[in-house]
Amino acid sequence: MRAGVLGSRRRYRDTWAAYGFLAPWLAGLLVLTLGPLAASLYLSFTQFDLLDPPEWIGLENYRQMATDPRFWKALRVSFTYVVLAVPLKLLAALGLAMLLKQGLRLAVLYRALLYLPSLLGASVAVALLWQRVFAGDGLLNHVLAAFGITGASWISDPRYALDTLVVLAVWQFGSPMIVFLAGLQQIPRDLYEAAGLDGAGAFRQFRRITLPMLTPVIFFNLIFQTIEALKAFTQAYVVSSGTGGPTDSTLFFTLYLYQEAFAHFHMGYASALAWVLMSIIGGLTAVMFAAQRYWVHYDE
Amino acid sequence: MAGLFSRRHFAGSLLAGSSALALPRRAWAAGSVRWMWWGNPERDRRTNAVIKAYKAQNPDLAITGESANWGDYWPKLATQVAGRRAPDVIQMDYRFLVEYARRGALLPLEQVMPQPLDLTGFDPAETDGGKVAGKVYGASVGANAYAVHCNVDAFARAGVALPGPGWSWADFEQAATALSKAGPQGFYGAADASRSEDILERWLQQRKKMFFTEDGQIGFTPDDIAAYFAFWGGLRKKGIVTPAELTATDHAELRTSMLTTGKAAIGFHHSNQLAGVQALMKDRVALADIPAQQRNGATGNYLKPSQLMSISAKSTNVKEAAALIRFVLADPEAVRIQGIERGVPDSQALRDMMAPSLGPEDAAIALFVSQVSKTAGPTPPAPPKGGGEMNTLLPRIADQVAFGQITEVEGGRALVENLANLLKRA
């Protein structure tokens, strides 16, 4: 009995100590995340221009999206970006991870070099660099000109502007590559040895061993990169100077949200857009989780 | 170890912290003023020099200056005002003055006039342009007009005479054609102004139309816009104004303008921006008035306050802010430092004082503004709430037309529909 009382008292004290240690994070969560989240949910039901107090208009903001052509355009741009950038980036990441796994000389050096673009990633400097490389008189066209090819004005032509951003995304394959590399190193060597003895070639080994064993890692990368792609903002903002241009061809959903909020001061509408984006991300993630049992193999 | 986190120790560090906070007290007692403006590198340089001169006279006053380019400035200002962190001194634009004043974000300047904001000797234009509902919410930094900026050296190389007063759009087309022909591959006679709100407004006024009527209605029809797009579309097809994919790289900043990047011989900017344009270019630049529908016809050009200086209604340093504004507008030293990069002062005495010391660009601006003032029409009514968004709407639709995604007629219709929708939502 006595021991039990003492134990529960200690547990009680430990709980408080735990909360004490959690407090800074908890305060941050409440004040910096949940508070603004609740405020934005409230604002999404209002008309608010930052200067006048918000005015309750119910579901009007959400209703308005149905007939807002730029809303649909922004959705289309963001989804095109996800559909192009995520698979290409994962392919590049997997391909390079396979190469690095071969145990090249200086593999550590290559790994660091290949990861570098991801560190620079969504930075303003890189987006500015991209602008210079893909401009009408940019680096790429100078290189093409050396081969007698006249390049387009990639970044300021609505037909190619989004593609240049896809290339920028693919170039930042570093973090999924590192995850793939870790996943590849987890696959037991004896599986390959056994398969080799049974006469399976490299391609067959890849299809029958590497890919199935890697599916949890692919799944992780897929979810992570899809969310990242839907949240992408800086690249389009910098490259188009915040316009999403030319002619809305790089109008990411996040960029449209930003324009509505900070260029047009439709804070209520922008909040509603943010909640739509969050629902889309949540919904997509849920679908992917539900679908994983059809293709993801966990080592039980 | 326990001692490290003891209550006493904690209290001690709190005390130490608060005494550290108390250090700048003296500066606080003397007041501190935050001033925010939009501009360009040249304006930042001149404004920081003015701040330095003011600090030399008022060593106890803490002044902080903040600048942003035009596009970033408005989100920044709105966010700060909403967060009750508005700068004390706010650089205001005519089109946003009504919106800010109406919502009580600005201080009626009557409260600080004539002391410390003493504006005796200034033209009535000094405060008239800053009036909303009978009260003054902004003091004009100077008068300004819209202008055609010409690359003088490109004109000379092409053997084309610089435009004189009274030129028409037909003259403009002729000059631009010759400039295109004479220039190298990829160099055009003029920037495509189909996305320029300022040129469109003057073009409409030449045709007896306007952006917005007194009562805040749209003052033009889809046909007017279609005709405007068709005019520029014609020039674009002939290859004498910049093609769509070049024009799209102009992000309404001086450093991305077709003129300063050397893509076109003619660009369109405010008259006071000549200083900023020239600072970015080796070739010399000269100003010309807006071409009219016929020779010596109405240009639709007008003078307006280039910028206004306002004080935040929430400022706790109203007196210091007003004194700074007086210094910027009326102190001979400050006026000399700034030149007329912010506009031509609304005071004959200051204009005379500056005349001998003006640099070549500033002298050209002053001359241009005084010429335009002879033919200028009245300043159009301030735009209704939401009307400021023409700023982003026109370039977007003009680009769609230029890239051939929609026709000129569809563009005209889209512009009016979208604008009406924006006014309704505001």
Interface residues (C-beta under 8 A of the other chain):
Chain A: D49 L50 L51 D52 A135 G136 D137 A152 S153 I155 S156 D157 P158 S240 S241 G242 T243 G245 P246 T247 D248 Q259 F262 A263 H264 F265 H266
Chain B: G71 W74 P75 A78 T79 V81 A82 E99 Y100 R103 A105 G186 A244 E245 L246 A248 T249 H251 A252 E253 T256 E389 T392 P395 R396 D399 Q400 F403 Q405 L422 R425 A426
